[in-house]
Structure formats: C-alpha cells, structure tokens
C-alpha cells in the first residue's frame, strides 16, 4: 500500500475488498509495464481497478492479473486490440461506457 502506484492512485484494501482507483488522474495510458509488475508482485491483489474519467484512447492488452471488476468508462477509447482482455481470466465486470 506504500507503492508508487498507491501514491499515483488511491488504494483501498481490507479483508473483504480491495480497490485501486486511478479515476480523474488525466492519464493518457494505463499502467506501464513496470507498474503492472508492481501489481503482479505486490502483497495485495486488487479486485477492482478504476480508470474512469481519464484521456485513455487505446487498449492494447492487459497482462495476467486477477482483477474481477475493471472500470474504463468516460475515457476517449477508440480502439481495443482483439485480445486486450485475454489475460484477465477472473474478470467478471467490464465497464466501457461513455467512450468513442
């Protein structure tokens, strides 16, 4: 919870729920490869990841990560790679509303 990601975004974790919220951060891209590695190797597995209300335009592909709910609404997403979500095998909810 002391990682650079939790300084960049808001992290919340308790025994029943864990979330990293990167909404309204004026982000043009999702996490870098290094930031995804921090998540993959961290002590906390986030069930919910939010990237809402940013300037993200393209989704190329997510690395293997057990996120259950992914929120990408209210961005500028124009293109999504064919297998962008293939590595998110635990994904139960995906919000892409209010994009291009």
C-alpha positions in Angstrom: 0.0 0.0 0.0 3.1 2.2 0.1 4.0 1.7 -3.5 4.3 4.4 -6.1 1.0 3.2 -7.6 -0.8 4.0 -4.4 0.8 7.4 -4.4 -0.3 7.9 -8.1 -3.8 6.4 -7.5 -6.0 5.7 -4.4 -5.6 2.3 -2.9 -8.1 0.7 -0.5 -7.7 -2.7 1.0 -9.4 -4.6 3.8 -10.1 -8.3 4.3 -13.3 -8.2 2.1 -12.5 -5.7 -0.6 -9.5 -4.2 -2.4 -9.5 -1.4 -5.0 -7.1 0.8 -6.8 -8.8 3.9 -8.2 -7.0 5.9 -10.9 -10.0 7.9 -11.9 -9.7 11.5 -12.8 -5.9 11.5 -13.0 -5.6 12.9 -16.5 -4.0 9.6 -17.6 -3.4 9.1 -21.4 -2.2 5.5 -20.9 -2.9 2.6 -18.5 -0.1 1.4 -16.2 3.4 1.0 -17.6 4.9 -2.5 -17.8 6.8 -1.7 -14.6 3.7 -0.6 -12.8 1.9 -3.8 -13.8 4.8 -5.8 -12.4 4.4 -3.9 -9.1 0.8 -5.0 -9.0 1.5 -8.6 -10.1 4.3 -9.0 -7.4 2.6 -7.0 -4.7 1.2 -8.2 -1.3 -2.4 -7.0 -2.3 -4.4 -8.3 -5.2 -6.9 -5.7 -6.2 -10.3 -7.0 -7.1 -11.4 -3.6 -8.6 -9.4 -1.3 -10.8 -10.8 2.0 -11.9 -9.5 4.2 -14.8 -12.6 6.3 -15.2 -12.7 9.9 -16.4 -9.2 9.9 -18.0 -7.9 10.5 -21.5 -7.2 6.9 -22.5 -7.6 6.3 -26.2 -6.3 2.8 -27.0 -6.3 -0.5 -25.2 -3.6 -2.8 -26.5 -3.6 -5.6 -23.9 -3.6 -6.3 -20.2 -1.1 -8.6 -18.6 -2.1 -11.5 -16.5 -3.8 -10.1 -13.4 -6.8 -11.5 -11.3 -8.9 -8.3 -11.4 -12.6 -9.0 -11.1 -14.1 -5.6 -11.9 -12.5 -3.2 -14.4 -13.9 0.3 -15.0 -12.8 2.2 -18.1 -15.9 4.4 -18.6 -15.7 8.1 -19.5 -12.5 8.0 -21.5 -11.7 8.6 -25.1 -11.3 4.9 -26.1 -11.4 4.5 -29.9 -9.6 1.2 -30.4 -9.4 -2.1 -28.5 -7.0 -4.8 -29.5 -8.6 -8.1 -30.4 -7.2 -10.0 -27.3 -6.9 -7.0 -25.0 -8.7 -8.7 -22.1 -7.5 -12.3 -22.7 -5.2 -12.4 -19.7 -7.8 -11.2 -17.3 -9.2 -14.6 -16.6 -11.0 -13.6 -13.4 -12.8 -10.6 -15.0 -16.5 -10.6 -14.1 -17.4 -7.0 -14.9 -16.1 -4.7 -17.6 -17.4 -1.1 -17.9 -16.5 0.6 -21.2 -19.4 3.0 -21.2 -19.2 6.6 -22.5 -16.2 6.1 -24.9 -15.9 6.6 -28.6 
